[in-house]
Amino acid sequence: MVKQINLARVGLLWAAIAAIPLSAAAPASAKEFYEKLSPEEDALTRALITGSVLGTPLVARAEEIAQGTDTDPPESTPPDNVPDAPAEDPAATESEADVADDEDVDNEDADEAPPVSQPQPVAEPRVLVAEVLVEGVDGELQDLVYATTRVAPGRVTTRSQLQADVNAIFGTGVFSNVRVQPVDTPLGVRITFIVEANPVLREVVVETLPRSQDERVLPQEVVNEIFSDEYGETLNLRILQDDIDDLNAWYQENGYDLAQVVDDPEVSEDGIVTLTVAEGVIADIRVQFFDEDGAPDDGRTRDFIVTREIQLQPGDVYNRDTAQEDLERVFGLGLFDDARLSFQPGDDPATAIVTVELVEGNSGSLAAGVGISSSTGVFGTVSYQEQNIGGNNQDLGVEFQVGERDLLFDFSFRDPWIGGDNHRTSYRLNAFRRRSISVIFDNGETDVDLPNGDTPRVRRTGGGVNFSRPLISDPFDESDWRLSAGFDYQRVSIRDSDGDLTPRDELGNLLSFDESGRDDLFTLSFSAARDKRDDSLDPTSGSFLSLRFEQTLPIGSGSILSSRLRANYSFYIPVNFLRFSDGPQAFAFNVQAGTHVGDLPPYEAFALGGIDSVRGYERGGVGSGKSFAQASVEYRFPIFNILSGVLFFDYATDIGTGKDVPGNPAGARDKPGDGFGYGGGVRVRSPLGALRLDVGVNDDGDTRVHFGIGQRF
């Protein structure tokens, strides 16, 4: 629609203003006349004024405004190379009459207070834009520049507005260089944006510090996945930065917390972008001990005991998940109250020094006490335990028990990881002298004692060595299987309460294998265990299998030659029957079986019944046989917080082999040979493990309470 403009009225105002010097103020009458102009007339007047100021003919622009084709462009911004145009005097907007009035006021107030100088804002020079051009690119990129800039033909602009346009062009991320070239024309200033586009992206190359590319942890497939969508397109630095953020995020998500892209991307003329990544290579691993107050300490533990538990090594890229596993292994040694990591920069800024900071706990204990037992009478004990002999994480245990009739002792030494071995092989040495009442000769319906009325005691004196290792080739591999092998010797004798040898009971049954009442047992043992449980202390899923074979050699008194085989299998099924408390629930199943082949001393028979067999019976109360089988099932459920409950059923049988044991100790004492028990119990979680209390009822209706530590299986 063509807008109507009163050219006569515009001309009158122009004539009035054109006659005024630039430094003078417009008359008040001109101001009043100007305020009556329509928007279109105002625009035409402004164009004429601008033309006068710049000394440039603006006839074409005036005609355009008069025809109503003017539109309001968006705001714009300027660069440094735009020429300054003459600025209007700010005072030109103030009339002479106003100035005179101000002077009168100032003179009247001069006696009262000195005049205060008010700084006047200086307007930024503006120029009229006649034309906008883009050089250096065409097609979509040229359209992108036009769409990005806010300067427009026919409108005024300033240096800051043009600079904002330059920044906006750079902000697209597509251009490597932008210049503005202003040129005066009869109609205004021609603005030319001279731009250089980024090259077409051909490839992204990732270099790592200080390692070579072949050794980096970042797979090439990840690089391709992140950047390949942009290959073949003009390089966009904004998109490239987003992709770099994705690359940094991949490192973080995969546990490489110290890794990041460093320095600015290098862009070659042929479109190859090179990124430099400091992946966080470990320069060194150190160990630092602290006391309870946090002050540095020398510590007792040797450094290699700690560092051999750490899979991360100098030259490796630091990984959060691996470091957490390392700390768990270090803490699992049981030597430290606290374990954590700290980091310092290495000599090469792209590397890091990892320090394992440790607070050692107490590793030794000394105890003494007195007591009374049915096998030894009144006794006193003293014991010493040390878990970190020589700072080598080796266990030493010594216990002496002095009774009315005997001196007993137990010595053990264990090295959980033989130094220099890559398979985590451990060994244990022990020497002992023990005395106990064998359940093989006790806890039946009928008591069968020694001829003097005493209960038979079994005294064992001996020692041995056992080696054990997981089935792994790397010390940090995880294996479900563990193998063990060992040798031990025992001198076993049957005695009364005074310590005298008594080879037969009151019925004349031989209680030892040799007529003298003494047997020598030279035994080789082999075992294998597979543990697939989710938790070794309180499992709710998975399984556990153990197999053990023992071979006794015919050496010494009794010349005993026998083979003993035993198997144990447990499995766990998670369920969710009860809903009154949060926590895991499970059915737990256990089956065991074993047999003897060859010579069998009576005290080596399999004992059935009791807390580890059939609950509701005393230990050995079900029977004793040359072979056996037993099974148990439990339903485990939470009650609240640290308390959980158990319902159970147990069964065991000697498979009719009780009579095959020399002297038939089970038959002589009227043990049934098989039986079952059922009941319930509770488990209380504690630092020692689950404290166990079970109440069992056997198939004869007898009730018995059992106490223990840890789950039944």
C-alpha positions in Angstrom: 0.0 0.0 0.0 1.4 3.4 -1.0 1.6 5.8 2.0 0.6 9.4 1.5 3.2 12.0 2.6 2.6 15.8 2.7 5.8 16.9 0.9 4.9 20.5 1.4 5.0 20.1 5.2 8.2 18.2 5.0 9.8 20.8 2.8 8.9 23.6 5.2 10.5 21.8 8.1 13.6 20.9 6.0 13.9 24.5 4.8 13.8 25.7 8.4 16.4 23.3 9.7 18.7 23.4 6.7 19.3 27.1 7.3 20.6 26.4 10.9 24.3 25.7 11.4 25.2 22.3 12.7 26.4 23.7 16.0 23.2 25.7 16.6 20.0 24.5 18.2 16.8 24.2 16.3 14.2 26.9 17.0 11.3 25.9 19.3 8.9 26.5 16.4 10.7 23.9 14.3 10.4 21.4 17.2 6.7 22.0 17.5 6.3 21.6 13.8 8.4 18.5 13.8 6.3 16.8 16.4 3.2 17.0 14.1 4.9 14.9 11.4 3.5 11.5 10.6 6.0 8.5 10.9 6.5 8.4 7.1 7.2 12.2 7.0 9.5 11.9 9.9 11.5 9.1 8.1 11.8 11.3 5.0 13.0 14.2 7.0 15.6 12.1 8.8 17.0 10.9 5.5 17.3 14.4 4.2 19.1 15.5 7.4 21.5 12.5 7.2 22.3 13.3 3.5 23.1 16.8 4.5 25.4 15.8 7.2 27.3 13.2 5.0 27.3 15.5 2.0 25.7 12.7 -0.1 22.8 12.9 -2.5 19.8 11.0 -1.1 17.2 11.5 -3.7 16.7 7.9 -4.4 16.4 7.1 -0.7 13.9 10.0 -0.3 11.8 8.7 -3.2 11.8 5.2 -1.7 10.5 6.5 1.6 7.9 8.7 -0.1 6.6 5.7 -2.0 6.2 3.8 1.4 8.5 0.9 0.6 10.6 1.4 3.8 10.8 -1.4 6.3 12.3 -1.6 9.8 15.4 -3.7 9.7 16.8 -5.7 12.7 19.5 -4.1 14.9 23.1 -4.5 13.8 26.7 -4.0 15.1 30.1 -2.5 13.7 33.9 -3.3 13.1 37.0 -1.2 13.5 37.5 -0.5 9.8 34.3 1.4 9.4 35.1 5.2 8.7 33.9 7.6 11.3 31.1 9.9 10.1 30.5 13.4 11.5 28.6 13.2 14.7 25.7 15.5 15.5 26.3 17.9 18.2 24.3 16.8 21.2 23.6 20.4 21.9 21.8 20.7 18.6 18.7 19.1 20.1 18.5 22.0 22.7 17.0 25.4 21.7 18.8 28.7 22.3 15.9 29.8 24.4 16.3 26.8 26.7 20.0 27.6 26.9 19.3 31.2 27.8 16.8 30.1 30.5 19.4 27.8 31.9 22.0 30.6 32.1 19.5 32.8 34.0 18.9 30.0 36.5 22.6 29.5 36.9 23.2 33.2 37.5 20.4 33.4 40.1 21.8 30.4 42.0 25.5 31.3 41.7 25.5 32.9 45.1 24.0 29.8 46.7 26.1 27.0 45.2 28.7 26.6 42.5 27.4 25.1 39.2 27.8 21.3 38.8 29.1 20.2 35.4 27.0 17.3 33.9 28.9 15.2 31.3 26.9 14.8 28.2 26.8 11.3 26.5 28.5 11.1 23.2 26.5 9.4 20.5 28.3 6.7 18.5 28.8 7.8 14.8 26.3 6.3 12.5 26.4 5.8 8.7 23.7 5.0 6.2 24.1 1.6 4.5 23.5 1.7 0.8 24.3 -2.0 0.0 25.5 -5.2 1.7 27.6 -7.7 -0.2 29.2 -11.1 0.7 32.4 -12.2 -1.0 34.5 -15.4 -0.7 31.7 -17.9 -0.7 28.5 -18.5 -2.6 25.4 -20.7 -2.4 24.4 -21.9 1.1 27.3 -20.4 2.8 26.6 -17.0 1.3 23.0 -17.3 2.4 24.2 -18.2 5.8 26.1 -14.9 6.1 23.1 -12.9 4.9 20.9 -14.6 7.4 23.4 -14.2 10.2 24.1 -10.4 9.8 21.7 -7.7 10.9 23.0 -4.8 8.8 20.6 -4.0 6.0 20.6 -1.6 3.0 18.8 1.7 3.6 19.3 1.6 7.4 22.0 3.3 9.5 24.6 1.3 11.3 27.5 1.8 13.7 30.9 0.3 14.3 29.8 -1.8 17.2 26.8 -3.1 15.3 29.1 -4.2 12.5 31.4 -5.8 14.9 28.5 -7.8 16.3 27.8 -9.0 12.8 31.4 -10.1 12.4 31.1 -12.0 15.7 27.9 -13.6 14.6 29.5 -14.8 11.4 32.4 -16.3 13.4 29.8 -17.7 15.8 28.4 -19.9 13.1 31.6 -22.0 13.4 31.9 -22.3 9.6 34.3 -19.5 8.8 38.0 -19.2 9.5 38.3 -15.5 8.6 35.9 -12.5 8.3 36.7 -9.0 7.2 34.5 -6.0 6.6 35.2 -3.6 3.7 33.2 -0.3 3.8 33.1 1.8 0.6 31.4 5.2 0.2 28.9 5.5 -2.6 26.6 8.3 -3.7 23.7 6.5 -1.9 25.6 5.6 1.3 28.1 3.1 2.5 28.5 -0.2 0.7 29.4 -2.9 3.3 31.2 -6.0 2.0 31.8 -9.0 4.2 34.8 -10.9 2.9 34.8 -14.3 4.4 36.9 -17.5 4.2 35.1 -20.8 4.9 36.7 -23.7 6.9 37.9 -26.6 4.7 35.8 -29.7 4.2 36.4 -32.1 7.1 38.2 -35.2 5.8 39.4 -36.8 9.0 39.9 -36.4 12.8 43.2 -37.6 14.1 43.6 -38.1 17.9 47.1 -37.9 19.3 47.8 -38.7 22.9 50.3 -37.3 25.4 52.8 -38.6 26.2 52.0 -42.0 24.6 52.0 -43.0 21.0 48.8 -43.5 19.2 49.1 -47.3 19.1 49.1 -47.4 22.9 46.1 -45.1 23.6 43.1 -46.5 25.4 40.7 -44.7 23.0 39.6 -47.1 20.3 39.6 -45.8 16.7 36.0 -47.0 16.4 34.9 -44.5 19.1 36.6 -41.7 17.2 34.9 -42.7 14.0 31.5 -43.0 15.7 31.8 -39.5 17.2 33.1 -37.6 14.2 32.3 -39.5 11.0 28.9 -37.9 10.6 30.6 -34.6 9.8 33.1 -36.0 7.3 32.5 -34.5 3.8 30.9 -31.4 5.2 32.4 -27.9 5.7 34.1 -28.0 9.1 31.8 -26.4 11.7 33.8 -25.5 14.8 30.7 -25.4 17.0 29.8 -28.9 16.0 33.4 -29.9 16.4 33.4 -28.6 20.0 30.2 -30.6 20.7 32.0 -33.7 19.4 35.0 -32.9 21.5 32.7 -32.7 24.5 31.4 -36.2 23.6 34.9 -37.5 23.3 35.7 -36.2 26.8 32.4 -37.7 28.1 33.5 -41.1 26.7 36.7 -41.0 28.7 34.7 -40.1 31.9 32.0 -42.7 31.3 34.7 -45.4 30.9 36.5 -44.4 34.1 39.4 -42.4 32.6 38.9 -39.4 35.0 42.2 -37.7 34.3 41.8 -37.8 30.5 40.8 -34.7 28.5 41.4 -33.0 25.2 44.0 -30.3 25.6 45.1 -27.4 23.4 43.1 -26.1 20.5 42.2 -28.3 17.5 44.8 -28.0 14.7 43.0 -27.7 11.3 45.0 -28.3 8.1 44.2 -26.8 4.7 43.2 -30.3 3.4 40.5 -30.7 6.1 42.4 -32.9 8.7 41.7 -32.0 12.3 44.2 -33.1 14.9 43.2 -33.3 18.5 45.6 -33.7 21.4 44.5 -35.8 24.4 46.3 -36.1 27.7 44.9 -39.5 28.8 46.3 -39.3 32.3 49.3 -41.6 32.2 50.6 -42.7 35.6 54.2 -41.6 36.1 54.7 -43.4 39.4 52.8 -45.1 42.2 53.9 -44.3 45.8 52.8 -45.3 49.2 52.4 -42.9 52.1 51.4 -43.8 55.6 49.6 -41.5 58.1 49.0 -41.8 61.8 45.5 -41.5 63.3 45.9 -37.7 63.5 46.7 -37.4 59.8 50.4 -36.8 60.2 52.8 -38.6 57.8 54.2 -41.8 59.3 56.8 -44.3 58.3 54.4 -47.2 58.7 55.2 -50.9 59.4 54.0 -52.5 56.2 56.5 -52.8 53.4 55.6 -50.9 50.3 55.6 -53.9 48.0 52.9 -55.5 50.0 50.6 -52.7 49.0 51.8 -52.1 45.4 51.6 -55.8 44.4 47.8 -55.5 45.1 47.5 -52.6 42.7 46.9 -53.5 39.1 47.5 -50.0 37.8 51.2 -49.6 37.0 53.5 -46.7 35.9 52.8 -46.2 32.2 49.2 -47.2 32.4 46.3 -44.7 31.9 44.6 -44.1 35.2 41.1 -45.7 35.4 38.7 -45.1 38.1 37.1 -48.6 38.2 40.5 -50.3 38.2 41.7 -48.0 41.0 38.6 -48.8 43.1 39.2 -52.5 42.7 42.9 -51.9 43.7 41.8 -50.0 46.8 39.4 -52.8 47.8 42.2 -55.3 47.5 44.5 -53.2 49.6 41.8 -52.6 52.2 40.9 -56.3 52.1 44.4 -57.1 53.5 42.9 -56.3 56.9 46.0 -54.2 57.8 44.5 -50.7 57.3 41.8 -48.6 58.9 41.7 -46.3 55.8 42.9 -46.4 52.3 42.6 -43.6 49.6 44.3 -42.2 46.6 45.8 -38.7 45.9 47.3 -37.2 42.8 50.2 -34.9 41.9 51.4 -33.8 38.5 54.5 -35.7 37.2 57.6 -34.2 35.7 55.7 -34.3 32.4 52.5 -32.3 32.8 50.6 -34.9 30.9 51.3 -37.5 33.6 50.3 -38.0 37.2 51.8 -39.4 40.3 49.4 -41.6 42.2 49.9 -41.9 46.0 48.2 -44.6 48.0 47.5 -43.0 51.4 47.1 -45.5 54.3 46.3 -45.4 58.0 47.5 -48.7 59.6 45.4 -50.4 62.2 46.4 -52.7 65.1 47.7 -56.0 63.8 48.6 -57.8 67.0 46.8 -59.0 70.1 47.7 -60.8 73.3 45.2 -62.6 75.5 45.0 -64.8 78.5 42.3 -66.6 80.4 41.1 -69.6 82.4 38.4 -72.1 81.8 37.1 -75.6 82.3 36.2 -78.3 79.8 35.1 -81.9 79.9 38.2 -83.1 78.1 40.9 -81.3 80.0 39.3 -80.1 83.2 40.4 -76.7 84.6 42.9 -75.0 82.3 44.6 -71.7 81.7 45.4 -70.2 78.2 47.7 -67.6 76.8 47.6 -66.7 73.1 49.3 -64.2 70.8 48.2 -63.2 67.3 50.2 -61.1 64.8 48.8 -60.4 61.4 51.7 -58.4 59.9 55.0 -60.2 60.8 57.9 -58.1 59.6 55.6 -55.8 57.6 55.1 -58.7 55.2 51.4 -59.4 55.8 52.2 -62.8 57.3 50.1 -64.3 60.1 51.5 -65.8 63.2 49.3 -67.5 65.9 50.6 -69.1 69.1 48.4 -70.5 71.8 49.3 -72.6 74.9 46.8 -74.3 77.1 47.9 -75.7 80.4 45.5 -78.1 82.1 45.4 -80.3 85.1 46.6 -83.3 83.1 48.1 -82.1 79.8 49.9 -79.3 78.0 48.4 -78.4 74.7 49.5 -76.0 72.1 48.7 -74.7 68.6 51.2 -72.9 66.4 50.3 -71.6 62.9 52.1 -69.4 60.3 50.5 -68.3 57.1 51.8 -66.3 54.1 48.8 -65.3 52.0 50.9 -64.6 48.9 54.4 -66.0 48.4 56.7 -63.2 47.3 57.5 -63.2 43.6 54.7 -65.6 42.7 52.3 -64.4 40.0 49.6 -66.9 40.9 48.9 -65.6 44.4 50.0 -68.9 45.9 49.7 -69.1 49.7 51.0 -71.6 52.2 50.3 -72.4 55.8 52.4 -74.2 58.4 51.0 -75.6 61.6 52.1 -77.7 64.6 49.7 -78.7 67.3 48.9 -80.9 70.3 45.1 -81.2 70.9 42.9 -83.1 73.1 39.1 -83.6 72.7 36.2 -86.0 73.3 35.3 -87.5 70.0 31.7 -87.4 69.1 32.2 -90.8 67.5 32.3 -92.3 71.0 29.7 -90.0 72.6 26.2 -88.6 72.3 24.3 -91.8 71.7 21.2 -93.2 73.4 23.5 -95.6 75.3 26.7 -94.5 77.0 29.8 -96.8 76.4 32.7 -95.7 78.4 36.2 -96.9 79.1 36.8 -99.7 81.5 37.5 -97.2 84.3 34.3 -95.3 83.6 36.0 -92.4 81.8 34.9 -91.0 78.4 37.5 -91.7 75.7 39.7 -88.8 74.8 41.5 -88.5 71.5 44.9 -86.7 71.6 46.4 -85.6 68.3 50.0 -84.4 68.0 51.4 -83.3 64.7 51.9 -80.7 62.0 51.8 -80.1 58.3 52.0 -77.7 55.4 49.3 -76.7 52.9 49.6 -74.8 49.6 46.7 -73.1 48.0 46.2 -70.9 44.9 43.4 -69.7 42.6 43.4 -71.2 39.1 44.7 -68.0 37.4 47.7 -67.0 35.2 47.5 -63.3 36.2 47.4 -62.2 39.8 44.6 -59.7 39.0 42.4 -62.2 37.1 39.3 -63.5 38.9 38.8 -67.3 39.0 35.9 -69.3 40.4 38.3 -72.2 41.1 40.8 -72.6 43.9 43.2 -75.6 44.2 45.0 -76.8 47.4 47.5 -79.5 48.2 49.2 -80.5 51.4 50.8 -83.0 53.7 50.4 -83.6 57.4 51.4 -86.0 60.0 49.5 -86.9 63.2 50.2 -89.2 66.1 46.8 -90.1 67.4 46.2 -91.9 70.7 43.2 -92.8 72.8 43.4 -91.9 76.4 41.4 -91.5 79.6 41.0 -88.4 81.7 44.4 -89.0 83.4 46.2 -89.2 80.0 46.7 -93.0 80.2 46.5 -95.0 77.0 43.2 -97.0 76.7 42.8 -98.6 73.3 39.5 -100.4 74.0 36.1 -99.4 75.5 34.3 -101.2 78.3 32.7 -103.6 75.7 36.1 -104.5 74.4 35.7 -102.6 71.1 39.0 -101.3 69.7 39.0 -97.5 69.6 42.1 -97.1 67.6 43.3 -98.9 64.5 46.4 -100.3 66.2 46.2 -102.5 69.2 48.6 -100.2 71.1 46.1 -97.3 71.1 48.5 -95.2 69.0 48.1 -94.6 65.2 50.4 -92.7 62.8 48.6 -90.9 60.0 50.7 -89.7 57.1 48.2 -88.0 54.8 48.4 -86.3 51.4 45.4 -84.1 50.6 44.1 -82.5 47.5 41.1 -80.2 47.2 39.3 -78.0 44.6 36.6 -75.4 45.2 34.5 -73.4 42.8 32.7 -70.4 44.2 30.1 -68.6 42.1 28.1 -67.1 45.0 27.1 -63.4 44.9 28.3 -63.0 48.5 30.6 -65.5 50.3 29.2 -64.5 53.8 25.5 -64.2 53.1 24.7 -65.6 49.6 21.3 -65.2 47.9 22.2 -66.5 44.5 24.9 -68.6 42.8 26.5 -71.9 43.9 29.5 -73.3 45.7 31.2 -76.7 45.1 34.1 -78.3 46.9 35.8 -81.6 46.4 38.4 -83.1 48.7 40.5 -86.2 48.5 42.9 -87.5 51.2 45.3 -90.4 50.9 46.8 -91.9 54.0 50.1 -93.7 53.5 51.0 -96.9 55.5 53.9 -95.5 57.5 54.4 -95.8 61.2 52.1 -97.4 63.9 49.1 -99.0 62.5 50.4 -98.9 58.9 47.1 -97.3 57.8 46.4 -97.2 54.0 43.1 -95.5 53.1 41.5 -93.1 50.7 38.9 -90.6 51.8 36.6 -88.6 49.4 34.1 -85.9 50.2 31.9 -83.6 48.1 29.9 -80.5 49.1 27.5 -78.6 46.9 25.3 -75.6 47.7 23.1 -73.4 45.5 20.9 -70.4 46.2 17.7 -69.2 44.5 16.5 -65.6 45.2 12.8 -65.4 46.0 10.4 -62.7 47.2 7.7 -64.3 49.3 7.4 -62.1 52.4 7.0 -58.3 52.0 7.0 -57.0 55.6 10.7 -55.9 55.4 13.1 -54.9 52.7 16.1 -57.1 52.1 17.1 -60.2 50.1 15.3 -63.5 50.4 16.5 -66.9 49.2 16.1 -70.6 49.2 19.4 -72.2 50.1 20.1 -75.9 49.3 23.0 -78.0 50.4 23.9 -81.7 49.7 27.0 -83.5 51.0 28.4 -87.0 50.6 31.6 -88.9 51.4 33.1 -92.3 51.6 36.2 -94.2 52.9 38.1 -96.8 51.0 40.6 -99.0 52.8 41.7 -98.9 56.5 39.5 -96.8 58.7 40.4 -95.9 62.3 37.1 -95.5 64.2 37.7 -91.9 65.2 38.0 -91.0 61.4 34.5 -92.1 60.6 32.0 -89.5 59.3 30.0 -88.1 62.2 26.4 -87.2 61.6 24.1 -84.8 63.5 24.4 -81.5 65.2 24.8 -77.8 64.2 26.6 -78.6 61.0 24.6 -81.7 60.0 21.1 -82.4 61.4 19.9 -79.7 63.8 17.8 -81.1 66.6 20.4 -83.8 67.3 23.6 -83.5 69.3 26.9 -83.6 67.4 27.3 -87.2 66.1 23.9 -88.1 67.5 22.5 -89.4 64.3 25.4 -91.9 63.6 28.9 -92.4 62.3 29.6 -94.3 59.1 32.2 -95.3 56.6 30.1 -93.4 54.0 27.3 -90.8 54.4 24.9 -88.4 52.6 23.1 -85.4 54.0 20.9 -82.6 52.7 19.6 -79.3 54.0 17.2 -76.7 52.7 16.7 -73.2 54.2 14.4 -70.3 53.6 16.2 -67.1 54.5 14.3 -63.8 54.9 14.9 -60.4 56.5 13.1 -59.3 59.7 14.4 -55.8 60.3 17.7 -54.0 60.0 20.4 -56.4 61.3 18.1 -59.3 62.1 17.0 -62.0 59.7 15.2 -65.3 60.0 15.6 -68.9 58.8 13.3 -71.9 58.4 15.1 -75.1 57.8 14.9 -78.9 57.3 17.9 -81.3 57.5 18.4 -85.0 56.8 21.4 -87.3 57.1 22.1 -91.0 56.7 25.1 -93.3 57.1 23.8 -95.3 54.1 23.9 -98.4 56.3 27.7 -98.2 56.8 27.8 -97.7 60.5 28.5 -101.3 61.1 31.5 -101.2 58.7 33.4 -98.9 61.1 35.8 -101.0 63.3 34.1 -101.6 66.7 30.7 -100.3 65.3 30.8 -97.3 67.7 27.4 -96.0 66.4 25.6 -99.3 66.8 27.1 -99.9 70.3 25.7 -96.5 71.4 22.3 -97.1 69.7 22.5 -94.2 67.3 19.8 -94.5 64.6 22.0 -94.2 61.5 19.7 -91.7 59.9 17.4 -88.9 61.0 15.9 -85.5 60.2 15.4 -82.2 61.9 13.4 -79.0 61.3 12.9 -75.7 62.9 13.8 -72.0 62.7 16.3 -69.5 63.8 17.6 -66.0 63.6 20.8 -64.4 62.3 22.2 -61.2 63.8 24.6 -59.3 61.6 27.9 -58.4 63.4 31.5 -57.6 62.6 32.4 -61.3 63.2 29.8 -62.4 60.7 26.2 -63.6 61.2 25.6 -64.7 64.8 23.5 -67.8 64.4 20.8 -69.2 66.8 18.8 -72.2 65.6 16.1 -74.2 67.4 15.7 -77.7 65.9 13.3 -80.5 66.5 14.4 -84.0 65.5 12.3 -86.9 64.3 12.1 -88.2 67.9 10.5 -84.9 69.0 13.5 -83.7 71.0 14.3 -80.0 70.8 17.8 -78.6 70.9 19.2 -75.1 70.6 22.3 -74.5 68.5 24.7 -71.5 68.4 27.2 -70.6 65.8 28.9 -67.9 63.7 28.1 -67.6 60.0 25.5 -69.2 57.9 25.1 -72.9 58.0 26.3 -73.1 54.4 
